[in-house]
Amino acid sequence: MLPSKRTLLAAALAAAQSLSYVAAEAYTDDLVITPAPTPTQALAARQVAGGSGTPILSTLTYAYTALPSQVYPFAVLRGPQFGYNQCGAANATATANCQTLVVNNASDFCIWGSPDPNGLIGDVEAKVVSYCTNPEWGGRPIPAGSIHGIQFMRTSAYIQIVGFLDNAALGLSPTDGGGELDPHGADLQGNPLGGVVYSLDTNFSPDGGKTPGQVHNWNLFVGNGLFCLKACFNSITSPDYCENRYDLVGCDYNMPNTLQNGTYLDCAGDLQTPVGTFVTNGQTSTWSMPDPLTTSPPYTPVVPSSSQCTTFSSQQLFANLGGVSLFSRCNLHLTDSHPAGQFRRLWLERWPHFYRRGFQPDWQQQWRDLGRQDRLGRESQRDGR
């Protein structure tokens, strides 16, 4: 079971939401919480947002291949954004400032992390950058050995990934309790500012899994050695499974799960009960989170059922991580003009479901094997064998 995150407390900053882990009973007066923006401050920011030069982040739509250099270059409110949105394998370095996040499957995903060493989510939420298991997306590489458990879940309304990882792998301080990131925030500009999310999942991809499609509604909790990320299908708006108003109660309530440390799973799953909704004695109730949060929520979240789970190992996960994988050594530089690149394209067109489930052949080796078999066949024919 993931460590309890009902003990998460946080303060919503003017840019978004941050949270801190404390002991289950430790709602004490000595806990230092950054004050949330006043209603007047939040209203003023929202009135500016959506005006000329201040687009609302969650309403912006870009094809992955047509992303601008910066989604939010405007020097207003908290702008301009810190990083850039045109990423790619050539930029996948330890200092990349990519603010485009891609989440595809159990071994191909990105997470927001600090651009600065020993960062605190509450301090850097507006400028977090993408850390990825696949250098194709241009984020900073997640170091091999830093992820200690994963469950990827596909449902009829969203995809979700939860896991254990080292804070330092994302540039976070080992003591950082973490926080929530989403495309909303008090000023509707989101955190990170200019941050956009995409997926190859066929519910988002415009061409059946070949090109990433934009995810308009998502949220991510990260810190304290764990993370949870949910990408809600654009076609489903009610109920809101990516609700961002419950930022103080963490993954336990927003993405309930039973992941065990050291376990790696890729599953289908049932839909969770929307956060804040619970049933007692046959009566459905809705809990609205107070701010400040001084007591635990009045219900225990129900973990949705999972099925069709595939178990894989840490070694299999890290075989796909940046800097050590077939992605960087064999596959990423291949173009469709290269014979192996043509083979890759044909393979993905015919069997895209394997790609989405994280299966990544060494395309050059596959091409060499086919060539060797063809050569041996021709030699056999020549020799009359």
C-alpha positions, -999 to 999 in steps of 0.1 A, spaced: 0 0 0 13 35 -7 22 53 24 -8 72 37 -12 105 21 -43 116 40 -17 132 62 -9 156 35 -14 193 43 -7 222 21 -13 257 13 -26 268 -21 -2 294 -34 -13 321 -58 1 300 -86 -13 266 -76 -13 242 -47 14 228 -26 13 204 3 33 190 31 33 155 48 29 154 85 20 127 110 -16 116 110 -25 134 141 -2 163 136 -26 191 127 -7 213 152 -3 250 156 35 248 150 30 236 114 41 264 91 18 267 61 21 293 33 -11 313 33 -34 309 3 -43 339 -18 -72 359 -4 -105 357 -23 -99 392 -35 -64 383 -48 -76 352 -65 -106 370 -81 -83 398 -94 -60 373 -110 -89 354 -126 -103 387 -140 -70 394 -157 -67 358 -170 -84 352 -203 -79 388 -214 -56 400 -241 -22 384 -238 -33 362 -208 -49 330 -222 -64 305 -197 -40 275 -199 -66 248 -199 -83 262 -229 -53 263 -252 -51 237 -279 -20 228 -299 -12 198 -321 20 182 -307 38 189 -340 27 225 -339 36 236 -304 50 271 -301 84 277 -286 66 289 -255 29 285 -247 30 314 -223 55 340 -234 35 369 -219 52 391 -193 20 395 -173 7 379 -140 35 353 -134 47 352 -169 66 346 -190 70 309 -185 104 295 -174 111 269 -200 100 259 -235 75 236 -252 93 225 -284 113 196 -270 125 164 -286 153 138 -282 181 162 -291 172 183 -261 169 154 -236 198 164 -213 202 168 -175 197 205 -179 167 205 -203 139 229 -194 111 212 -213 76 221 -201 58 196 -223 49 164 -204 41 131 -221 24 101 -204 19 69 -225 22 37 -205 39 20 -175 75 25 -189 70 55 -211 60 86 -191 72 120 -177 68 136 -143 71 173 -134 102 180 -112 123 209 -100 147 227 -125 170 235 -95 188 210 -72 171 204 -39 140 223 -50 107 225 -31 75 221 -51 59 250 -32 88 272 -44 92 260 -80 57 249 -90 54 276 -116 86 265 -133 88 228 -129 102 209 -159 96 175 -174 116 144 -163 111 114 -185 118 77 -189 120 81 -226 144 107 -241 122 110 -272 101 136 -253 130 159 -246 128 160 -208 155 154 -183 163 117 -179 149 99 -148 180 81 -134 179 43 -136 172 27 -102 153 57 -88 118 43 -93 108 16 -68 73 7 -78 47 16 -104 11 9 -112 -3 21 -146 -41 19 -149 -63 23 -179 -100 30 -173 -129 41 -194 -124 78 -184 -87 83 -177 -53 68 -175 -34 69 -142 1 61 -130 12 60 -94 46 51 -80 75 53 -56 106 72 -65 135 91 -50 129 128 -46 164 136 -59 156 119 -92 133 149 -99 156 176 -84 136 177 -52 149 181 -17 149 147 1 127 164 28 102 180 4 67 168 13 55 176 -22 26 193 -38 -1 192 -65 3 205 -101 -25 210 -125 -36 233 -155 -57 256 -133 -44 275 -103 -57 306 -86 -50 327 -117 -61 300 -142 -26 299 -157 -17 265 -143 14 251 -127 38 249 -144 31 281 -162 30 272 -198 30 235 -190 11 212 -214 5 174 -213 2 149 -242 -3 112 -246 -1 85 -273 -30 67 -257 -56 62 -284 -82 83 -264 -59 113 -270 -38 105 -301 -53 119 -333 -39 90 -354 -43 59 -334 -12 61 -313 14 75 -337 14 111 -326 7 124 -291 -26 142 -285 -32 169 -260 -46 162 -225 -66 192 -213 -75 180 -178 -49 164 -156 -34 166 -121 -2 154 -105 9 150 -69 47 145 -64 70 145 -34 78 126 -2 91 97 -23 60 91 -44 39 104 -72 5 100 -88 -6 114 -122 -40 112 -139 -49 122 -174 -86 125 -180 -101 119 -214 -111 151 -231 -145 136 -241 -156 131 -205 -162 162 -184 -187 149 -159 -180 137 -134 -146 154 -131 -121 126 -123 -93 152 -125 -108 175 -99 -82 199 -86 -100 213 -55 -89 185 -32 -52 194 -33 -47 190 5 -56 153 8 -31 138 -17 -30 106 -37 -50 85 -11 -81 104 -20 -75 118 -54 -61 85 -69 -67 57 -43 -46 26 -50 -30 -4 -33 5 -3 -49 32 -21 -30 68 -8 -29 88 -29 -53 59 -39 -75 56 -30 -112 21 -34 -127 3 -25 -159 -35 -29 -154 -70 -22 -166 -91 -7 -139 -126 4 -128 -134 40 -123 -129 55 -89 -156 73 -70 -151 110 -77 -130 126 -49 -151 141 -22 -181 118 -29 -188 89 -4 -217 67 6 -228 61 42 -257 38 51 -269 40 15 -268 78 14 -245 96 -10 -228 126 4 -203 152 -9 -175 166 12 -161 200 4 -126 204 16 -121 233 40 -91 256 39 -73 253 62 -77 216 66 -78 209 103 -92 173 104 -91 142 82 -119 138 56 -150 121 70 -146 90 48 -122 64 38 -115 63 0 -125 32 -19 -98 17 -40 -112 8 -75 -108 -28 -87 -80 -36 -112 -78 -65 -137 -57 -78 -166 -25 -68 -147 8 -75 -163 37 -77 -139 72 -65 -150 105 -59 -132 125 -29 -123 151 -41 -148 125 -41 -176 115 -6 -166 150 8 -165 159 -8 -198 138 20 -213 152 48 -193 172 77 -208 209 72 -214 209 34 -211 182 22 -234 175 12 -269 157 45 -273 188 65 -271 214 41 -286 194 25 -315 161 40 -322 157 77 -318 179 88 -346 162 65 -371 142 82 -398 117 68 -422 144 70 -449 165 44 -430 155 8 -437 153 1 -400 132 32 -396 108 19 -423 106 -14 -405 98 4 -373 71 25 -389 55 -6 -405 57 -25 -372 40 3 -352 13 6 -378 4 -30 -376 9 -36 -339 5 -2 -321 -9 -19 -289 25 -34 -282 41 0 -283 15 15 -260 21 -12 -235 58 -4 -234 73 -30 -258 102 -15 -276 123 -36 -299 158 -27 -310 148 -17 -345 183 -18 -360 189 -53 -345 155 -64 -358 165 -51 -393 199 -68 -391 183 -101 -380 159 -99 -410 188 -91 -433 208 -121 -420 178 -144 -424 173 -131 -460 210 -135 -468 211 -171 -454 180 -179 -475 196 -166 -507 228 -186 -499 207 -217 -494 190 -212 -527 223 -206 -544 239 -237 -529 208 -258 -537 201 -265 -501 
